[in-house]
Amino acid sequence: MPAKEVIWLPVVREKLLTFRNERFTAEETMEFIVNLIVEVEEFLKNGILDRAYTEKFGAYQGLSRIVMRRFRIYFERDNDRIIVLAIVFPGEE
């Protein structure tokens, strides 16, 4: 059953707002982040989560993970909702 709603925890939303890339202006970076959010939500809502990986080690052990545009997105399913719990930027440990 496809998810009806994707919920981004406040800590994840706040972290997304801190993303910077020296190659792009603040406006271009914000547009990139908005597009990333849309892509992630479309993917998570489509109901085909078998491409998600379950993290085996580290701080996010046991959580489902997808990678989009080199961003690692950690989430869990709660009935017809998907809750985004964390995001790791490219190059971040």
GUROPA-884692 format. One line per field, with one value per atom (N, C-alpha, C): x, y, z; residue in three letters; residue number from 1. Coordinates in pm, whole numbers, m for minus. Layout:
east	(X  ...) .
north	(Y  ...) .
up	(Z  ...) .
res	(ALA  ...) .
n	(NUM  ...) .
This chain:
east	(85  0  89  69  148  120  224  208  125  47  m35  33  129  188  335  420  559  578  628  649  800  845  985  995  1073  1091  1152  1117  1172  1324  1393  1538  1591  1520  1561  1536  1421  1391  1494  1526  1625  1762  1800  1930  1932  1825  1820  1844  1795  1813  1958  2041  2181  2269  2213  2293  2342  2470  2531  2621  2631  2723  2786  2919  2988  2974  2931  2913  2783  2690  2557  2521  2435  2383  2288  2252  2156  2023  1980  1853  1860  1972  1988  1994  2060  2069  1931  1852  1718  1630  1642  1567  1608  1737  1787  1725  1723  1668  1519  1446  1302  1280  1358  1345  1382  1484  1522  1407  1344  1232  1118  1087  980  1014  1137  1180  1173  1220  1219  1074  987  848  780  803  744  792  922  977  918  916  866  717  641  496  457  548  509  485  523  491  591  695  796  919  913  1023  1120  1106  1198  1338  1353  1486  1553  1485  1543  1636  1741  1842  1823  1837  1833  1976  2002  2137  2178  2295  2343  2430  2494  2589  2569  2631  2638  2516  2512  2408  2268  2256  2124  2093  2160  2141  1994  1946  1808  1709  1749  1658  1667  1558  1557  1625  1693  1768  1753  1738  1750  1858  1913  2012  1958  1950  1904  1997  2051  2146  2259  2302  2411  2374  2251  2201  2147  2182  2127  2009  1894  1771  1727  1713  1673  1528  1451  1309  1253  1131  1056  912  848  708  622  514  418  279  230  102  105  22  19  102  193  282  427  512  655  716  797  858  1007  1049  1191  1257  1349  1411  1545  1617  1749  1791  1885  1944  2093  2172  2316  2357  2425  2467  2581  2599  2713  2844  2931  3060  3057  2939  2925  2929  2990  2996  2876) .
north	(m118  0  125  213  336  425  497  592  710  765  881  1010  1000  1121  1094  1193  1189  1302  1266  1363  1380  1504  1537  1591  1523  1573  1713  1796  1933  1938  1845  1844  1823  1745  1721  1846  1907  2032  2140  2152  2253  2223  2097  2061  2092  2062  2092  2239  2325  2468  2512  2427  2461  2419  2343  2294  2410  2407  2510  2444  2507  2464  2589  2597  2717  2743  2646  2663  2732  2741  2793  2908  2993  3103  3046  3128  3084  3046  3121  3091  2959  2935  2809  2691  2711  2604  2572  2676  2653  2581  2618  2550  2403  2377  2239  2159  2218  2149  2123  2220  2201  2086  2083  1975  1840  1838  1714  1663  1752  1713  1654  1718  1669  1529  1511  1381  1273  1304  1207  1170  1268  1239  1155  1188  1109  964  946  812  736  798  730  700  787  766  661  625  535  392  360  228  120  154  54  79  37  64  m54  m151  m263  m222  m103  m54  17  26  87  m16  34  m48  m31  m138  m127  m113  m4  26  m82  m137  m247  m200  m84  m38  110  157  300  357  490  563  535  498  476  328  243  100  62  m19  m67  19  140  228  202  227  217  340  319  429  424  543  557  662  662  762  833  965  1048  1166  1180  1289  1291  1172  1151  1188  1225  1249  1116  1079  959  1001  943  977  854  871  763  784  675  687  559  570  452  467  354  351  335  412  404  402  282  261  329  430  495  623  636  752  704  788  764  883  854  959  966  1081  1102  1143  1059  1076  1148  1134  1195  1207  1298  1314  1338  1276  1293  1351  1465  1534  1459  1480  1418  1459  1362  1389  1394  1393  1397  1254  1237  1104  1078) .
up	(0  0  0  m95  m98  22  62  173  127  218  186  228  320  376  410  381  422  523  640  747  766  760  783  925  1008  1145  1141  1239  1242  1235  1301  1299  1156  1077  938  854  873  798  830  958  998  939  937  879  730  660  516  488  575  556  576  637  657  540  445  333  249  218  133  31  m85  m189  m247  m240  m284  m434  m509  m653  m691  m596  m626  m533  m583  m500  m396  m300  m197  m261  m361  m429  m505  m573  m647  m551  m439  m340  m283  m252  m198  m302  m427  m533  m542  m529  m530  m416  m295  m177  m195  m247  m270  m369  m476  m575  m515  m429  m362  m276  m200  m114  m197  m308  m396  m450  m495  m547  m439  m320  m210  m177  m165  m131  m239  m365  m474  m467  m444  m435  m318  m200  m82  m88  m154  m164  m267  m357  m464  m420  m296  m242  m277  m353  m390  m306  m182  m90  m80  m171  m167  m212  m270  m306  m190  m78  41  106  164  231  382  456  602  652  720  770  870  851  935  1052  1037  1138  1166  1274  1301  1371  1370  1442  1390  1263  1203  1183  1256  1247  1262  1170  1175  1101  1060  986  836  768  622  564  451  390  239  181  36  12  m107  m146  m268  m258  m368  m383  m505  m531  m429  m390  m295  m151  m124  12  63  185  247  333  304  375  455  586  676  717  715  741  801  851  894  850  829  789  913  918  1027  963  938  868  732  710  578  575  673  677  672  615  619  691  791  871  839  789  759  890  936  1067  1062  950  942  796  772  639  658  571  574  439  445  324  255  125  55  123  144  206  357  415  561  615  729  792  877) .
res	(MET  MET  MET  PRO  PRO  PRO  ALA  ALA  ALA  LYS  LYS  LYS  GLU  GLU  GLU  VAL  VAL  VAL  ILE  ILE  ILE  TRP  TRP  TRP  LEU  LEU  LEU  PRO  PRO  PRO  VAL  VAL  VAL  VAL  VAL  VAL  ARG  ARG  ARG  GLU  GLU  GLU  LYS  LYS  LYS  LEU  LEU  LEU  LEU  LEU  LEU  THR  THR  THR  PHE  PHE  PHE  ARG  ARG  ARG  ASN  ASN  ASN  GLU  GLU  GLU  ARG  ARG  ARG  PHE  PHE  PHE  THR  THR  THR  ALA  ALA  ALA  GLU  GLU  GLU  GLU  GLU  GLU  THR  THR  THR  MET  MET  MET  GLU  GLU  GLU  PHE  PHE  PHE  ILE  ILE  ILE  VAL  VAL  VAL  ASN  ASN  ASN  LEU  LEU  LEU  ILE  ILE  ILE  VAL  VAL  VAL  GLU  GLU  GLU  VAL  VAL  VAL  GLU  GLU  GLU  GLU  GLU  GLU  PHE  PHE  PHE  LEU  LEU  LEU  LYS  LYS  LYS  ASN  ASN  ASN  GLY  GLY  GLY  ILE  ILE  ILE  LEU  LEU  LEU  ASP  ASP  ASP  ARG  ARG  ARG  ALA  ALA  ALA  TYR  TYR  TYR  THR  THR  THR  GLU  GLU  GLU  LYS  LYS  LYS  PHE  PHE  PHE  GLY  GLY  GLY  ALA  ALA  ALA  TYR  TYR  TYR  GLN  GLN  GLN  GLY  GLY  GLY  LEU  LEU  LEU  SER  SER  SER  ARG  ARG  ARG  ILE  ILE  ILE  VAL  VAL  VAL  MET  MET  MET  ARG  ARG  ARG  ARG  ARG  ARG  PHE  PHE  PHE  ARG  ARG  ARG  ILE  ILE  ILE  TYR  TYR  TYR  PHE  PHE  PHE  GLU  GLU  GLU  ARG  ARG  ARG  ASP  ASP  ASP  ASN  ASN  ASN  ASP  ASP  ASP  ARG  ARG  ARG  ILE  ILE  ILE  ILE  ILE  ILE  VAL  VAL  VAL  LEU  LEU  LEU  ALA  ALA  ALA  ILE  ILE  ILE  VAL  VAL  VAL  PHE  PHE  PHE  PRO  PRO  PRO  GLY  GLY  GLY  GLU  GLU  GLU  GLU  GLU  GLU) .
n	(1  1  1  2  2  2  3  3  3  4  4  4  5  5  5  6  6  6  7  7  7  8  8  8  9  9  9  10  10  10  11  11  11  12  12  12  13  13  13  14  14  14  15  15  15  16  16  16  17  17  17  18  18  18  19  19  19  20  20  20  21  21  21  22  22  22  23  23  23  24  24  24  25  25  25  26  26  26  27  27  27  28  28  28  29  29  29  30  30  30  31  31  31  32  32  32  33  33  33  34  34  34  35  35  35  36  36  36  37  37  37  38  38  38  39  39  39  40  40  40  41  41  41  42  42  42  43  43  43  44  44  44  45  45  45  46  46  46  47  47  47  48  48  48  49  49  49  50  50  50  51  51  51  52  52  52  53  53  53  54  54  54  55  55  55  56  56  56  57  57  57  58  58  58  59  59  59  60  60  60  61  61  61  62  62  62  63  63  63  64  64  64  65  65  65  66  66  66  67  67  67  68  68  68  69  69  69  70  70  70  71  71  71  72  72  72  73  73  73  74  74  74  75  75  75  76  76  76  77  77  77  78  78  78  79  79  79  80  80  80  81  81  81  82  82  82  83  83  83  84  84  84  85  85  85  86  86  86  87  87  87  88  88  88  89  89  89  90  90  90  91  91  91  92  92  92  93  93  93) .
